[in-house]
Amino acid sequence: MLDLALDAADMGELVVDLPTGRVRHSERAARILGLAPGQGCTARELLARLHPGDRPLLSRSLRQMRWRGAPATQELRVRRPDGEQRVVHLRSEFIAGPDGRLGRLAGVVRDVTDRHLAEERLLASENRLLDLANESDLALREVNHRVKNSLQLVASLLALQACGAGDAETRHVLDDACRRVVTVARLHERLYRREGAGRVPFDDYLADLCRDLTTALGLDGRQRRIEVQAASATLSIDQAVPLALIVNELVTNAVKHALKPGVRGAVRVSFARVGASYALGVEDDGPGLPAGFDVDLAQSMGLKTVRVMTRQLGGRLELRPGPGARSTIVINAE
């Protein structure tokens, strides 16, 4: 019955007579170890077949097994007479003789070479995928770095043109364009500096963006300020860039109409997860939208940008009537 059970489990039996060092083994154990049918061997001969690096492991395991009086298991590399190396799983225990002294070492062996090879192939594949991911991440970070540098150059040229513009309207248009470019450039800079260059913590970026707008729009940060309340969220570049441009336009409009010089107040920016969606809100304490206002008919560059970016995100724009303008953009969460 024991032989049937060992055969079913693809295991072979080994018994070492400790006084003589002779080894008795089953036919399956002989096949696993590369022995000829009926070939006898000694414990010393079996030990010589072990990989040199595994011999100390076996010796240490046998000592511990003797001290603890409990079976032990190891996986050992064995070289067969034909030169092929196999990996075997050995479970062994000492058995005392009639006089109470250790008389035999009994064990069962199972060939686990195929499993080890599969694990090695899997590990190699995982390492290769990790290398490819790291290479891709480095390449993407380099792209973001170059995009950021290019956008900063464009922003500098727009700023120079604004300074040399002959009329206030032209300067205003160029300044707005410069802010849009800087908004995207800062996002690419954050992506370049961050591990996992394809995504960005949008709550942190939103706070940085509003600090930049506070300076660019001439707010003092106290009497006239931008307040930010954003839930933690990591967005892809495809969502972060349009949302950043929307914030730039809505905040700029709110400051222009509700926080004119000499007027105390705040523009409040919020970002939150609502079920399966993200909601971005911008509101102020100003007079609100004019009666009959239709955002789809608005011709300003800022509101056109908001419409286009919202459409690109597959979202919707909601406007609240009444005192204090509030704009909300709702998009699907990734």
HELIX and SHEET records of a PDB file:
HELIX    1   1 LEU A    2  ALA A    8  1                                   7    
HELIX    2   2 GLU A   27  LEU A   33  1                                   7    
HELIX    3   3 ALA A   43  ARG A   49  1                                   7    
HELIX    4   4 PRO A   52  ASP A   54  5                                   3    
HELIX    5   5 ARG A   55  ARG A   68  1                                  14    
HELIX    6   6 THR A  113  GLY A  164  1                                  52    
HELIX    7   7 ALA A  168  ARG A  193  1                                  26    
HELIX    8   8 PHE A  202  ALA A  216  1                                  15    
HELIX    9   9 ILE A  237  ALA A  258  1                                  22    
HELIX   10  10 VAL A  295  LEU A  297  5                                   3    
HELIX   11  11 MET A  301  GLN A  312  1                                  12    
SHEET    1   A 6 CYS A  41  THR A  42  0                                        
SHEET    2   A 6 ARG A  22  HIS A  25 -1                                        
SHEET    3   A 6 MET A  11  ASP A  17 -1                                        
SHEET    4   A 6 LEU A 102  ASP A 111 -1                                        
SHEET    5   A 6 GLN A  85  ALA A  96 -1                                        
SHEET    6   A 6 ALA A  72  ARG A  79 -1                                        
SHEET    1   B 2 ARG A 199  PRO A 201  0                                        
SHEET    2   B 2 THR A 234  SER A 236 -1                                        
SHEET    1   C 5 ARG A 224  ALA A 230  0                                        
SHEET    2   C 5 GLY A 265  VAL A 274  1                                        
SHEET    3   C 5 SER A 277  ASP A 284 -1                                        
SHEET    4   C 5 ARG A 326  ASN A 332 -1                                        
SHEET    5   C 5 ARG A 316  ARG A 320 -1                                        
END                                                                             
